[in-house]
Amino acid sequence: MSASTPPTAANPGVPPNRIYRAFRLAVLVPLARLRFLFILGAIGVLIVKWDDLVARYEKYTRPATGADAGDHDHEYFCPMHPTVVRDTSKDKCPICFMPLSKRKKGEQTDEALPAGVVARVQLSPYRVALAGVNTTPVEYQSLTRDITTVATVEFDERKLKSVSARVKGRIDKLFVNQTGQMVHFNDPLAELYSPDLVVTVQNLLDARQANNTGLEAIARDRLKLWGIDDKQVEDIVKAGQPVVRLTIRSPIDGHVLKKSVREGQYVEEGSSLFEVADLSSVWVQAQLYEDDLAFLPIGGHDPKTGRPDFELTATATTRAFPGKTFSGPLSFLFPHVDTETRTLTVRFDVPNKRHELRPGMTASVTLRLTHDLLAKTAAGARLQSRDGKVLAVPEAAVIDTGARKVVYRQSLPNTFDGVAVELGAKLHTAEGAVFFPVLSGLAEGDRIVAAGSFLIDAETRLNPALGSIYIGGSGSKPGAVAVRPTTPEDRDAKVAAAFAQLPATDRKLAEAQEWCPVQRDRLGLMGVPIKLTLANRTLFICCPTCRAEAEANPSEMFSRVEELKRTRPAVMSPGAKNPTPPIPVLTPEKLEKIRTNLAKLGPEDSKAAESQRYCPIQEKPIGSMGKPPKLTLDGKVVFLCCPACEDAAIANPKGTSQKAEGFKKLPPILPAGGKP
């Protein structure tokens, strides 16, 4: 026992400090460390499960009231802006501030896209101008097919001649002693000494002296086989002396392609002495890929001439003679495709009187198939032709997605349908413009987007919701978000498009009414107007949301229509430059909001904004969407409803300022007296 740790009464043999120290190390220290581990683990779980915990909290704390509680089969959407979709009816459209309409999830409120139409997009005139959209009608065009490929210049094998020794002997003299030398027909090439020739000539002379016609005929025939004609034989007979050397002559005009002998060389009968080539015409052999084979006229070769049954002329150019063209007819189609290059060889006979084309040169060959030849090809069998012209669309109008080809067709003003089309291979006009022949999908007279189609298609790809932004195209999926337009929509075009879907009789009645008595807005801005029969009279409303109020007060609705027609100009009348903006239903709360936002401006700006009344871009009351932005356009101060309208206003400063000045003539929005 240590003297420094005295024993205790409870445990006389163990010091108390040592017992506490052992307890702390065995129990308290591990517990402290485990506590920190538990805290760190809880923090990690909280971070990982945060979204789930928040969702569970909102689920149990959100009150379930009204028709929205537990209704998972329906959704609420804005008829004017179909991309705005919500789960409850409490929200309003953040773009037009209108109440949302109810529908089943996934249900389309209007008819589906027509067959063959893959997308429909409606743009404002500003966005059409910004994208440089230009339309053109589908018409019949005078087109040709140009096939350009590489080719090589080759010898005309039909004009290659081989000069051989018809009798064995020795070359005593060469008149042509270098390769490439030009020769003419019957020019001497070499002299051949032959003992057999001497013996045969002597036999001829002996038979002639002995008057042995049989032996003489045999000798003459033998000399002819060696290339000695009758005139030379007669000269030998007259001279009475045997010929010891045989002159070998050129069979054609051309140049010596190959010289195989030297002076003093002995040759056997049949040995090749020279090869002579005639370059007055050459072969140009082009390589066509399999994609171009359908544009070769269907037919075979004439068994007598060996030439194709159709006429096709090629034009060749070379690097040696830039700017100069050589042309010749098609003479042969090879019956097989090269397995290595996957090309078909086609041959053309090209005149070469000046010997400018030399075998071994490369050339660029262009085959031009006119409409008459196209009609004889496999590719031209499906073309829509008339009077030598082909129904076609310009290359700029075609969007090739890889899986299909799409052309945007204008169905209504500023409304474009993406039409899936079947097109043929590229054809060209005389000026070189590229067109695609229409096989199906479009008809003559359809107006298509010839410029700007790529921008329209790119916008629908970057924002797929735009594919349903059109009148009646409200088939957006659940969970779609609101897309705020950066440019004003064309209200007149939208109304005209909606009215166009009504029968002729109803359309006249709707145009005469013009206004929705419930929303006090123009008919057609929320889609096709809905026809009601109230008190034996016809009334149109803008959307299904207005039905209940209209049916509850029919007499008031008809009176309101007459009042709207008296107090507002006919916005559908031709030549209306500044149509009256729709007057929204402004509750005291909305008026107070407008007053508050205008107060955020200075006194002078607040007074100027109040006198302008409406935004010249969105045609919304100034101040209804926050503090109004202030711009100076065309030397005049203009106020807008929100910053999103600034780009559109700056793009058309004169038109924006004129429209703002026109709004100042309208009745004030805020009532006089200082109170809403």
Secondary structure, DSSP 8 states (H G I E B T S, - for coil): --SSS---SSSTTS-HHHHHHHHIIIIIHHHHHHHHHHHHHHHHHHHHTHHHHHHHHHHHHS---GGGTT--SEEEE-SSSTT-EESSSS-B-TTT--B-EEEETT--SS----TTEEEEEE--HHHHHHTT-EEEE-EEE--BEEEEEEEEEE--GGGEEEEE-SS-EEEEEES--STT-EE-TT-EEEEEE-HHHHHHHHHHHHHHHTT-HHHHHHHHHHHHHTT--HHHHHHHHHHTS---EEEEE-SSSEEEEEE---TT-EE-TT-EEEEEE--SEEEEEEEEEGGGGGGS-S--B-TTT--BSS--EEEEE-SSSTT-EEEEEEEEEEEEE-TTT-EEEEEEEEE-TT--S-TT-EEEEEEEE-HHHHTTSSGGGG--EETTEEEEEEGGGEEE-SS-EEEEEEEETTEEEEEEEEE-S-EE-TT--EEEEEEES--TT-EEEEESHHHHHHHHHHSGGGGG-STT-----TT------SS---HHHHHHHHHTTS-HHHHHHHHHH-EETTTTEETTTTSS-EEEEETTEEEEESSGGGHHHHHH-HHHHHHHHHHHHHHS--TTSTT-SS---------HHHHHHHHHHHHTS-HHHHHHHHHH-B-TTT--BTTTTSS--EEEETTEEEE-SSGGGHHHHHHSHHHHHHHHHHHTTS--SS-TTS--
